Amino acid sequence: TEHVRLVARHVYNREEFLRFDSDVGVYRAVTPLGQSSAEYWNSQKEVLERKRAELDT
């Protein structure tokens, strides 16, 4: 089987502040600006499940 990896990068003012990596399975803050966003999105279980399911389609 083939390994597929999803990486979603969130950028503001040309600076990446938040990242979702399917190998990790959660949102990670890249800068302090992304910390509150990562905490929020990681608390949304249905969003995490949907992101993880994107690989299956």
Buried (B, 14 or more C-beta within 10 A) or exposed (E): EEEEEEEEEBEEEEEEBBBBBBEEEBBEBBEEBBBEBBEEBBEEEEBBEEBBEEEEE
